[in-house]
Amino acid sequence: MKRARIQTPDGPREGEYRDGVVVADDGEYVVGDDGRLLPPCEPSALYCVGRNYAATLDQMEYERPDEPDFFIKPPASVIAHEEPIVYPEFTEELTYAGELVAIIDDTCHDFSVEEAPEHIRGYTIMNDVDALDQQGRTARKAFDGSAPLGPWLETDLNPRSLDMHTDVSGERRQEANTELMLFGPYHILSYLSKRFTFRPGDAVAFGSPANPGTIGPGDVVEITYEGIGTLRNEVVAGDD
């Protein structure tokens, strides 16, 4: 089942997503007519795993990690499906990366790999936007608008063998399957849970396949994961 959040004149509403309609407890809301989609959750943090595909390691000349390599994006980095990615004035090398994301369902800490599915609300998509020419991961990845997230949440999904692709302005840039991950989703969730207390709505991104590349104003980034859908955002200049 798909679940979505929509911003209406009376405030945010949440419910099942059915062909462009959010069915909430107090009625049905047509996306576009009654409001716009919001990010499918409100995370206190986004835990992002990098270097999780062998082909990416080869492309970027990274060493293979012995355990999941991660960083954190703040809530201010989150924007919604169809919301513009504003090109920051401080970078000349902005990149995209299409990633599968698990959304945490409850407050939890230190759980096993086998217990991980019990703590997942569902799955969505993130574009890990990166100002590649900046110093250090926080400066590169943790700025406003660096985590487009959506378009909705899929609650019934096996994350371990999903096809994905990323198109930039109609050109296929990424194509892979989640079975190529070095560390599987449940392993990553368990690993991070031993270091952090997750809260409901927190997001865990599992890394990007090879070929993350540069984007500029006017580019449209579309990231598709099998069983979920397509996250779409246009890049705009900072003064637009």
N, C-alpha and C positions, 0 to 999 in steps of 0.2 A: 504494500500500500504506500502511496505517496502522500506526504504531509507537507503543507506549505504555510507560510505566514504572509499576510497581506496587510499593507497600510491603507486603512480606510479613513474617511473624514471623521469617523467616530473613534479612531484609534486602531491599533493592531488587532488583527483577528487571526486565528490559527485553526486549521482543520484539514480534512482530507482533500487532496488535489485531484480533480477529475476534469481532464480536457479543458483547461483554462478557467475552471471554477474552483474556488476554495469553499468547501462545505463546512461551515463552522457551527457551533452550538446554537447561535442566534440567527442563522440564515445562510444564504449562498451569496458569494461575492465573485463577480466576474473580473478576472485580471484584465486591467486596461480600462474597463468601464467604471468599476467601483474602487479601484486602487491599484497600486503597484506591488509586485512581490518584494518582500523583505528577505534578508538572509534567513535561512531555515532554522537558525538557533541564535542564541545570544551568549557566546562563550566568554568565560572569564580569562581564557587563554587559548591560543592555538599552538599545539605541540607539533612541530614539523620535523619529519625525518628526512635527511638528505643522503645522497650517495647510496641509494638502495636498489639500483639496477646496474648490473655489470657493464652494460653498454654505455651508461652514463659515466662510469668510472673511466672507461677507455677513452671516451670523447674528451673529458675534462682533465685527463691524466691525474686522476686521484688514486690513492692507495685504497685497497679494499679494507673496510673497517672490520674489526673483530667483534664489534657489538654495534647496535643502532647508534647512528650519529645524528644528533638532534639540535634544534634551536627553537625559540619561542617567538611568536608574533603576538602583539597585544590586541585587545578588542578594537582599538582605533584603526587597525589595519583592515577590518572587515567592511566590504561593500557587497551589494546585492547583484544578482543576475540582472543584466541590462543596464546597470548603473555604470557611468563612464569611469574608466581608469584615467586619472589626471596625470599627465607626464610631469614628473617632478623637475623643478628648475635646477636641482643640484646634481643631476646625472646626464650623461651623454650615452649611456649604454643600458637601456631598460630591456629586461628579458621576461619571458613567460615560461611557465612550466605547469603542465596539466597533471593534477594529483587526485587520487581517491582519498576521501576523508571519512572517518568514523566519528559520530557524535555520541558523546557519553550521556547515559540516561539517569544516572544517580550519583550521589556522593560515594566515592569508593577509593580504596587504597590497598595496594599490595595483594593483588589477586593473581592466580595462576593462568597459564595459557589456556587451560581447559575452561576456566571460569570466565574468560574474556567476553564471549558472546552474550553472557547474562547482563553485561553492563553497557551494551550498545543500543542506543535508541534507533539508529539507522545510519545510512550512508549518503553522502553528497559529494560535490566536486569543488576543488579549489584551484585557482590560478596562483601559483607562488610567484608573484611579481618581484623582481630582483633588480636593484640598481647596482649592476655588476661592477662598476668602476669605483664604488665606495669602499672605505676601509672597514673590514670586520663585518660579521654577519648581521649584527644589530643595525648598523647603518645601512646595510644593503637591503635588508628584508623586512624591517619592522616599522616602516613608515606608514602614514595614513594612506589607505586605499591599496595596500600591497597584498591584500588577501580577498579578491573576489570569491564569493562563496554561494553555492546554490546549484540549480535553481530551486530545488526542493529537497526533501528527505525521503529516501526509499527505505522502508522498514523491513522489507523481506528480500534479503540479498545475501548470497554467498560471495565474499570478497576475493576469494582465492584464485579465480580463473575468469577474469573479465577482460574483454577486448576494450581498448580505448584508442582514441585518436584526437589530435589537435590540429585545427585548421586556422591559418592566419590569412585573413582576406581571401579566403577560398583556396589557399594553397596548403596541401597536407604537409605538416611539419613533424608530427609525432604519430607513431603507431606502434602499439605494443600490447602485452597481456599481463595482468597482475601476477600470473604464475611465475614471471621472470624476476620478481622481487627477491633480493638477497635475504631479507628478514620478512616473514609473513606478518599480516595485520595483527593476528592474535598474539604473536610473540612480541611485537612492538608494544602493544597495549599493556601486556603484563610487565614488560621491562620498564616502561615509564611509570607504571602504577607503584613500583617499589621506590620511586624517587619523589613522586608528586601525589597529592590528594586531588583526584579529579572531582569536578562539580558538574551538576546537570547542565548540559548544553556545551560543555567544553568540546573542542575539536582536535582530532589527531589526524594529521596528514601523513601519508605513507611514502612520499617521495615521487619523483618524476622520472619517466623513461628518458632515453637519450633524445638529443636534438632540441633542448631548450634553446631559443634563439632570440634575437633582438626584435623589438617592436617600436613603432613610432606613431605620432598622431595620424589618425585616419585609418589605422589598422583595426580590424575586428578579429578578436580572438574567440574561437569556439572550441570548447573542450567537451568531448563526448565520452561517457563511460556506459558500457553495456548495462542495461537494467536500471539505469538512473535517468539519463537524458543528456541535455547539452547546456552547459554554462556559457553564456555569451556576453561579452563586454567590448565596447569600442574604446580605443585609446584617443584621448583628446589633449590638445595643448593646454598648458596651465592657465592661459588667459581666456579659454573658451567658456 
